[in-house]
Amino acid sequence: MATEILMPALSPTMEEGTLAKWLVKEGDTVSAGDLLAEIETDKATMEFEAVDEGTVGRILIEAGTEGVKVNTPIAVLLEEGESADDIDSAAKAPAPEAPKADAGDKAAPEGGSGRDSGTTAAPPAPSTGSGERIFASPLARRIAAEKGLDLAAIEGSGPRGRIVRADVEKASATPKAPAASAAPEASPAAAMPAGASADAVAKIYENREHEVVTLDGMRKTIAARLTEAKQTIPHFYLRRDIRLDALLEFRKTLNDQLGSRGIKLSVNDFIIKACALALQQVPKANAVWAGDRILQLKPSDVAVAVAVEGGLFTPVLMDAETKSLSQLSKEMKDLATRARDRKLAPQEYQGGSFAISNLGMFGIDNFDAVINPPHGAILAVGAGVKKPVVNDAGEIEVATVMSVTLSVDHRVIDGALGAELLQAIRDNLENPLAMLA
């Protein structure tokens, strides 16, 4: 039976994507695990694997097509002995009526990636005890035969109730269980920001020369999430000046010694380490907002904003408090490079409790950053600038001073706790040698 390959959900929030590139063509034979296509989500380009074997009978969505909804058929896979004629006959055949299922009785559809699906399935197939044909993929039949399983007793989660590999493997692992009670519906994605309609704005500028820039998935996500952040998160801001002279001198000494190993530490590497240690020194501030509760994390997972064409990523450095400056530097360079190429996996830019946004390299003295939910805080870092300061002896001298602003979610961190966290960050940066202890 010809099988539809569906557009997969490659992240929990994905609703549509761009079918960037086909890695197969019509007539190609594929096996489970073979790469079929490259799909662009709002944040990354990810590879999409086959979960079954067969021949690519027809490609339904051309490469480069944007806005393909999850679960939309994108290609048709043929079984051994089938031809393109079977595609047309299968399309004309009415789908079998499925019994009603609880909302929780769902599974991943045929065609989803074996590594990261997240889509929901078509209704399960009806009982085949009456002698009706059992629709199952060749791989599913082979596994069932090896396990000694009766396909008639297995519910299929593929198109039109077709039994696929995942169904057989699940059946071989555990007996069929009664349907679970209805699961709560997932929270809908944040709506696009409200305001004047597109037509109303366009009318204002209809007599002025302009170019329409269509929003891609990343820009839509940024618009929705940051609007949500400013509307729902009670931000407050704490500001400090930090002297960098000791850090810059220490950094130069380390780079002179590490140069032969190809290591060059940046000021940002020290900032990451300082924040990671500060979250350990003030553990109550190492927390995120979880709707009706606060999750207080044990490790310091620090996200760092990286500008890319058309938007930004915030890759997360896991367990940053345990890593050396050279480890952090190497990992950050790798994450930033792959972020700009949009090659990060979702788990590499999701999570964390704290973020850093550094615009100092662009000459920005200071700014206020928007918290990226569910983080509890974000540190906005400005440029190091030479300024006159009064030293401990009461004398005026020139020092390199960096202005930082800590944006804090008041639901998670109160004023005094936020001030304690920012003081710990400042102490770490002004005494860099202690960070190696």
GUSEKE-333478 format. One line per field, with one value per residue (C-alpha): residue number from 0; residue in one letter; chain; x, y, z. Coordinates in Angstrom, 3 decimals. Layout:
N
n = NUM|... .
res = a|... .
chain = A|... .
xx = X|... .
yy = Y|... .
zz = Z|... .
// end
This chain:
437
n = 0|1|2|3|4|5|6|7|8|9|10|11|12|13|14|15|16|17|18|19|20|21|22|23|24|25|26|27|28|29|30|31|32|33|34|35|36|37|38|39|40|41|42|43|44|45|46|47|48|49|50|51|52|53|54|55|56|57|58|59|60|61|62|63|64|65|66|67|68|69|70|71|72|73|74|75|76|77|78|79|80|81|82|83|84|85|86|87|88|89|90|91|92|93|94|95|96|97|98|99|100|101|102|103|104|105|106|107|108|109|110|111|112|113|114|115|116|117|118|119|120|121|122|123|124|125|126|127|128|129|130|131|132|133|134|135|136|137|138|139|140|141|142|143|144|145|146|147|148|149|150|151|152|153|154|155|156|157|158|159|160|161|162|163|164|165|166|167|168|169|170|171|172|173|174|175|176|177|178|179|180|181|182|183|184|185|186|187|188|189|190|191|192|193|194|195|196|197|198|199|200|201|202|203|204|205|206|207|208|209|210|211|212|213|214|215|216|217|218|219|220|221|222|223|224|225|226|227|228|229|230|231|232|233|234|235|236|237|238|239|240|241|242|243|244|245|246|247|248|249|250|251|252|253|254|255|256|257|258|259|260|261|262|263|264|265|266|267|268|269|270|271|272|273|274|275|276|277|278|279|280|281|282|283|284|285|286|287|288|289|290|291|292|293|294|295|296|297|298|299|300|301|302|303|304|305|306|307|308|309|310|311|312|313|314|315|316|317|318|319|320|321|322|323|324|325|326|327|328|329|330|331|332|333|334|335|336|337|338|339|340|341|342|343|344|345|346|347|348|349|350|351|352|353|354|355|356|357|358|359|360|361|362|363|364|365|366|367|368|369|370|371|372|373|374|375|376|377|378|379|380|381|382|383|384|385|386|387|388|389|390|391|392|393|394|395|396|397|398|399|400|401|402|403|404|405|406|407|408|409|410|411|412|413|414|415|416|417|418|419|420|421|422|423|424|425|426|427|428|429|430|431|432|433|434|435|436 .
res = m|a|t|e|i|l|m|p|a|l|s|p|t|m|e|e|g|t|l|a|k|w|l|v|k|e|g|d|t|v|s|a|g|d|l|l|a|e|i|e|t|d|k|a|t|m|e|f|e|a|v|d|e|g|t|v|g|r|i|l|i|e|a|g|t|e|g|v|k|v|n|t|p|i|a|v|l|l|e|e|g|e|s|a|d|d|i|d|s|a|a|k|a|p|a|p|e|a|p|k|a|d|a|g|d|k|a|a|p|e|g|g|s|g|r|d|s|g|t|t|a|a|p|p|a|p|s|t|g|s|g|e|r|i|f|a|s|p|l|a|r|r|i|a|a|e|k|g|l|d|l|a|a|i|e|g|s|g|p|r|g|r|i|v|r|a|d|v|e|k|a|s|a|t|p|k|a|p|a|a|s|a|a|p|e|a|s|p|a|a|a|m|p|a|g|a|s|a|d|a|v|a|k|i|y|e|n|r|e|h|e|v|v|t|l|d|g|m|r|k|t|i|a|a|r|l|t|e|a|k|q|t|i|p|h|f|y|l|r|r|d|i|r|l|d|a|l|l|e|f|r|k|t|l|n|d|q|l|g|s|r|g|i|k|l|s|v|n|d|f|i|i|k|a|c|a|l|a|l|q|q|v|p|k|a|n|a|v|w|a|g|d|r|i|l|q|l|k|p|s|d|v|a|v|a|v|a|v|e|g|g|l|f|t|p|v|l|m|d|a|e|t|k|s|l|s|q|l|s|k|e|m|k|d|l|a|t|r|a|r|d|r|k|l|a|p|q|e|y|q|g|g|s|f|a|i|s|n|l|g|m|f|g|i|d|n|f|d|a|v|i|n|p|p|h|g|a|i|l|a|v|g|a|g|v|k|k|p|v|v|n|d|a|g|e|i|e|v|a|t|v|m|s|v|t|l|s|v|d|h|r|v|i|d|g|a|l|g|a|e|l|l|q|a|i|r|d|n|l|e|n|p|l|a|m|l|a .
chain = A|A|A|A|A|A|A|A|A|A|A|A|A|A|A|A|A|A|A|A|A|A|A|A|A|A|A|A|A|A|A|A|A|A|A|A|A|A|A|A|A|A|A|A|A|A|A|A|A|A|A|A|A|A|A|A|A|A|A|A|A|A|A|A|A|A|A|A|A|A|A|A|A|A|A|A|A|A|A|A|A|A|A|A|A|A|A|A|A|A|A|A|A|A|A|A|A|A|A|A|A|A|A|A|A|A|A|A|A|A|A|A|A|A|A|A|A|A|A|A|A|A|A|A|A|A|A|A|A|A|A|A|A|A|A|A|A|A|A|A|A|A|A|A|A|A|A|A|A|A|A|A|A|A|A|A|A|A|A|A|A|A|A|A|A|A|A|A|A|A|A|A|A|A|A|A|A|A|A|A|A|A|A|A|A|A|A|A|A|A|A|A|A|A|A|A|A|A|A|A|A|A|A|A|A|A|A|A|A|A|A|A|A|A|A|A|A|A|A|A|A|A|A|A|A|A|A|A|A|A|A|A|A|A|A|A|A|A|A|A|A|A|A|A|A|A|A|A|A|A|A|A|A|A|A|A|A|A|A|A|A|A|A|A|A|A|A|A|A|A|A|A|A|A|A|A|A|A|A|A|A|A|A|A|A|A|A|A|A|A|A|A|A|A|A|A|A|A|A|A|A|A|A|A|A|A|A|A|A|A|A|A|A|A|A|A|A|A|A|A|A|A|A|A|A|A|A|A|A|A|A|A|A|A|A|A|A|A|A|A|A|A|A|A|A|A|A|A|A|A|A|A|A|A|A|A|A|A|A|A|A|A|A|A|A|A|A|A|A|A|A|A|A|A|A|A|A|A|A|A|A|A|A|A|A|A|A|A|A|A|A|A|A|A|A|A|A|A|A|A|A|A|A|A|A|A|A|A|A|A|A|A|A|A|A|A|A|A|A|A|A|A|A|A|A|A|A|A|A|A|A|A|A|A|A|A|A .
xx = 0.000|1.395|2.224|2.236|5.304|4.143|5.809|7.290|7.323|11.035|10.533|7.731|6.529|6.887|3.655|5.100|8.465|10.310|11.152|14.609|16.087|15.257|18.094|16.310|14.474|11.537|12.496|15.135|15.021|15.311|15.648|14.806|17.307|18.163|18.075|15.158|15.247|16.493|13.783|14.112|12.324|12.102|15.573|17.555|17.925|17.476|17.772|14.661|15.017|12.938|11.338|10.493|11.797|10.411|10.703|10.069|7.067|6.174|7.408|4.391|6.100|8.905|12.189|12.154|8.457|7.803|5.014|4.422|2.125|3.050|1.367|0.984|1.827|5.149|5.938|4.630|6.552|5.833|6.216|8.002|6.047|3.985|4.067|2.889|-0.557|-0.938|-0.549|-3.591|-5.680|-4.739|-5.686|-9.129|-9.748|-11.843|-10.063|-11.426|-13.655|-11.735|-13.231|-13.306|-10.146|-9.301|-7.294|-4.341|-4.323|-1.834|1.431|4.053|2.983|4.602|7.391|8.499|12.142|13.337|15.396|12.951|9.335|6.733|3.844|0.541|-0.949|-3.984|-6.645|-5.787|-6.981|-10.181|-10.118|-8.990|-10.497|-13.243|-10.802|-10.079|-6.638|-4.019|-2.059|1.526|4.909|7.373|9.699|6.844|5.860|9.426|9.866|6.482|7.483|10.789|8.991|6.153|3.529|0.039|-0.377|-4.151|-3.711|-1.599|-3.076|-1.408|-0.453|0.450|-1.754|-5.130|-4.212|-1.152|1.112|4.680|7.891|7.233|3.890|5.467|8.403|6.044|3.874|6.919|8.017|4.750|1.240|-1.499|-2.798|-6.213|-6.498|-5.279|-7.536|-7.647|-4.431|-4.613|-4.321|-0.942|-0.733|-1.137|1.837|2.117|0.053|1.640|1.724|-1.509|-1.714|-2.783|-3.650|-1.187|-3.551|-3.960|-0.190|0.359|-2.224|-0.297|2.813|1.173|2.466|6.008|8.575|9.157|9.954|7.880|10.006|8.152|8.600|10.390|9.834|12.636|11.396|7.823|9.040|11.145|8.208|5.817|8.128|9.511|6.057|4.912|7.938|7.308|3.581|3.693|7.037|7.313|10.816|12.921|16.466|19.656|22.744|26.390|29.749|32.523|36.253|37.993|41.668|42.587|40.645|42.234|45.722|44.995|43.480|46.588|48.833|46.734|46.534|50.308|50.730|47.948|48.772|50.917|47.845|45.713|43.568|42.524|40.185|37.710|36.270|32.943|34.434|35.235|31.726|30.181|32.336|31.616|27.853|27.976|29.857|27.557|24.542|26.238|27.099|23.490|21.591|18.112|18.624|19.391|15.713|13.049|9.336|7.172|3.664|2.420|5.775|9.470|12.072|15.372|18.207|21.331|23.743|24.547|23.212|24.018|22.532|24.462|22.786|24.375|23.390|22.656|21.295|17.643|17.557|19.387|19.980|20.669|22.756|23.121|26.413|25.467|27.190|29.208|30.355|32.345|34.190|37.522|37.819|39.439|36.605|33.991|35.835|36.038|32.424|31.134|32.988|31.544|27.980|28.228|29.529|26.781|24.174|25.132|24.865|21.531|22.845|22.017|19.805|16.815|18.339|21.343|19.337|16.483|16.702|19.023|18.039|20.084|21.212|23.906|23.532|26.784|26.663|29.919|31.757|29.378|30.326|27.104|27.788|24.686|21.214|18.325|17.779|14.423|14.180|13.855|11.160|11.296|14.665|14.746|17.215|19.432|22.630|23.069|26.770|28.113|31.536|34.590|35.376|38.234|36.836|38.102|37.380|38.159|40.370|40.440|42.968|40.590|42.651|41.339|42.742|41.837|40.244|38.481|34.859|32.107|28.449|26.054|22.298|20.600|16.995|15.126|11.775|10.205|8.086|11.280|13.838|13.164|15.168|17.583|18.272|18.889|21.273|23.139|23.484|24.785|27.265|28.576|29.014|30.901|33.154|34.050|34.946|36.957|38.868|39.369|42.104|39.638|37.481|40.174|40.227 .
yy = 0.000|3.407|5.402|9.152|10.695|13.582|16.857|16.130|18.324|18.656|20.642|20.784|24.200|23.658|24.250|24.715|24.701|25.127|22.049|23.356|20.465|16.945|14.457|11.796|11.800|9.878|6.271|6.115|3.173|4.098|2.214|3.181|5.782|7.108|10.891|12.129|15.916|19.032|20.983|24.530|25.271|28.737|28.251|25.625|23.417|19.782|16.479|14.330|10.533|7.761|5.447|2.756|1.155|1.476|3.440|7.163|7.074|10.731|13.990|16.135|19.269|20.888|21.896|25.503|25.509|27.639|27.400|23.644|22.688|19.801|16.532|17.729|14.908|15.761|12.524|9.026|5.839|2.669|-0.902|-3.585|-4.410|-1.207|1.470|5.038|3.673|2.498|6.081|7.221|4.224|4.702|8.361|7.453|4.752|5.953|5.918|3.289|4.676|4.641|4.145|7.111|7.458|9.370|12.543|10.891|7.911|9.345|8.313|9.594|9.466|7.521|9.565|11.329|11.563|8.729|11.175|13.986|13.653|15.298|15.070|13.402|10.531|9.656|7.618|3.977|1.357|-0.619|-4.220|-6.566|-9.649|-9.747|-10.731|-7.261|-6.683|-5.653|-2.655|-2.796|-1.710|-4.396|-3.547|-3.833|-7.224|-8.486|-7.364|-8.853|-12.185|-12.190|-11.430|-13.861|-11.100|-11.164|-8.020|-8.233|-7.433|-4.320|-0.868|1.149|4.794|5.453|6.946|5.183|3.035|1.527|-0.422|0.920|-0.105|1.924|0.153|-3.310|-2.424|-0.982|-4.106|-6.338|-4.357|-4.070|-5.491|-3.279|-0.986|0.614|4.101|6.781|9.503|12.609|14.580|18.314|20.336|21.897|25.633|27.408|29.199|32.864|35.032|37.573|41.065|43.010|46.494|48.193|45.747|45.051|46.635|49.777|50.243|49.516|52.135|54.819|54.139|53.259|56.474|56.050|53.825|50.731|47.036|44.370|41.974|38.732|37.433|34.112|31.613|33.004|36.605|35.516|33.583|36.505|38.885|36.560|35.505|38.952|40.537|37.833|38.516|42.257|41.802|38.995|39.260|41.970|43.206|45.322|46.490|46.636|48.476|48.342|49.575|46.973|47.734|45.533|46.470|43.380|41.111|42.584|42.186|38.616|37.786|39.063|36.912|33.804|34.399|34.841|31.469|29.696|31.066|28.062|25.850|27.973|29.281|32.919|33.850|36.670|38.986|37.258|33.932|35.501|36.976|33.538|31.990|34.822|34.458|30.662|30.897|33.674|31.407|28.854|31.527|32.794|29.545|30.968|33.181|30.151|29.670|29.801|30.610|27.541|28.982|28.039|27.324|28.179|25.624|26.148|24.601|22.974|23.362|26.726|26.458|29.824|30.966|33.447|35.548|35.138|37.447|35.663|36.896|37.757|37.212|35.596|32.344|31.780|28.583|27.179|26.271|23.412|23.004|26.154|26.390|23.155|24.078|25.842|29.132|27.359|24.782|27.539|29.443|26.419|25.393|28.935|29.335|26.033|26.919|30.397|29.047|26.439|29.001|31.265|28.259|27.336|23.877|23.792|21.030|22.222|20.915|23.192|26.429|25.520|25.578|27.411|29.684|32.785|34.585|37.024|39.584|41.383|44.393|45.860|44.829|47.091|50.104|50.155|51.638|50.224|48.879|46.917|43.365|41.571|38.363|35.204|33.126|31.019|32.452|34.344|37.013|38.284|40.339|43.120|43.886|47.146|48.162|48.591|52.319|54.274|56.670|58.764|57.012|57.662|54.943|53.695|56.379|59.102|59.878|60.240|57.756|56.338|52.879|50.653|50.460|48.229|49.051|46.101|45.892|42.886|42.480|40.433|38.611|39.814|36.668|34.645|36.995|39.850|43.071|42.169|38.735|40.275|42.791|39.947|38.104|41.182|41.851|38.280|38.755|42.004|40.466|37.583|39.878|42.312|39.406|37.054|34.965|33.749|32.232|29.629|28.496 .
zz = 0.000|-0.977|2.168|2.620|4.228|6.401|7.326|10.780|13.865|14.602|17.809|20.394|19.150|15.404|13.468|9.980|8.249|4.977|2.940|2.117|0.126|-0.976|-0.476|-2.552|-5.868|-7.280|-7.910|-5.160|-2.754|0.909|4.184|7.761|8.941|5.470|5.124|3.045|3.234|4.997|6.776|8.108|11.369|12.893|14.378|12.509|9.460|10.446|8.615|8.266|8.331|6.844|9.407|6.884|3.699|0.202|-3.035|-3.339|-5.672|-5.804|-4.298|-3.426|-2.079|-4.060|-2.466|-1.273|-0.372|2.726|5.272|4.992|7.874|10.167|9.074|5.463|2.994|1.340|-0.526|-1.175|-0.375|-2.328|-1.113|-3.106|-6.266|-6.238|-8.933|-9.421|-10.359|-6.765|-5.567|-7.526|-6.483|-2.839|-3.033|-4.390|-1.768|1.191|4.518|6.941|9.655|12.906|16.357|18.649|20.693|23.795|23.331|25.001|22.560|20.058|18.507|16.083|12.398|9.599|8.056|11.249|12.208|14.402|16.452|17.080|16.050|18.270|15.808|16.660|14.777|12.716|14.581|15.171|12.713|13.348|14.403|11.643|13.225|10.571|7.840|6.485|5.033|7.580|6.367|7.606|6.294|5.164|8.036|10.533|9.092|9.327|12.939|13.870|12.335|14.217|17.500|16.857|17.090|15.596|13.477|13.881|17.568|16.936|16.409|13.660|14.087|10.447|7.726|7.517|10.497|8.832|11.216|11.266|12.995|16.160|16.684|16.453|18.688|21.286|21.164|21.623|24.655|26.570|26.292|24.992|27.720|27.978|26.530|28.865|30.120|28.008|28.263|28.863|25.702|25.071|25.542|22.185|20.688|21.573|19.248|16.972|18.498|18.206|16.735|13.553|10.781|7.986|5.475|7.597|7.904|4.201|3.270|5.169|3.073|-0.254|-1.872|-0.543|-2.203|-0.116|-0.211|1.527|3.590|4.306|7.848|8.059|10.863|13.031|12.858|13.619|16.653|17.915|17.507|19.349|22.193|22.992|22.852|25.251|27.447|27.759|28.269|30.836|32.664|35.355|34.500|36.815|36.181|38.236|36.982|37.986|36.698|36.722|36.547|33.996|34.451|36.489|34.135|30.995|32.435|33.554|30.150|28.366|30.559|29.918|26.171|25.966|27.650|25.741|22.303|21.393|21.936|19.625|22.496|22.693|25.534|25.036|27.667|26.985|28.121|31.494|31.709|31.091|33.803|36.235|35.762|36.059|39.371|40.624|40.081|42.356|44.933|44.934|44.251|44.842|41.790|39.600|38.800|36.103|36.067|35.363|35.259|38.716|40.373|40.355|39.283|41.073|39.058|40.475|37.508|35.916|32.358|30.799|27.482|25.329|22.621|19.179|16.321|13.034|9.744|10.258|14.021|16.907|18.753|22.437|22.577|26.084|27.763|30.081|33.463|32.782|36.406|36.040|32.841|32.439|30.589|27.643|27.527|27.610|24.886|22.590|23.162|22.670|19.367|18.120|19.165|17.645|14.328|14.063|15.161|12.253|9.919|11.554|12.397|16.110|17.462|19.559|22.795|22.197|22.271|24.628|28.413|30.756|33.626|32.804|29.653|28.553|25.770|24.951|22.614|23.875|20.708|18.765|20.882|22.934|26.377|28.089|27.309|28.824|27.523|27.346|29.387|27.293|29.040|31.138|32.279|35.559|34.405|31.590|31.799|29.235|28.756|27.366|26.117|28.321|28.236|29.804|32.404|35.308|38.604|42.252|43.743|47.327|48.244|47.095|44.003|40.463|37.975|34.572|34.549|32.033|33.138|31.763|32.395|32.873|33.413|34.975|33.776|36.378|36.448|39.695|39.924|40.341|41.894|44.295|44.399|47.180|45.692|42.268|43.810|45.533|42.210|40.413|43.231|42.887|39.123|39.724|42.390|40.071|37.181|39.298|40.904|37.936|39.507|42.130|39.386|38.796|42.410 .
// end
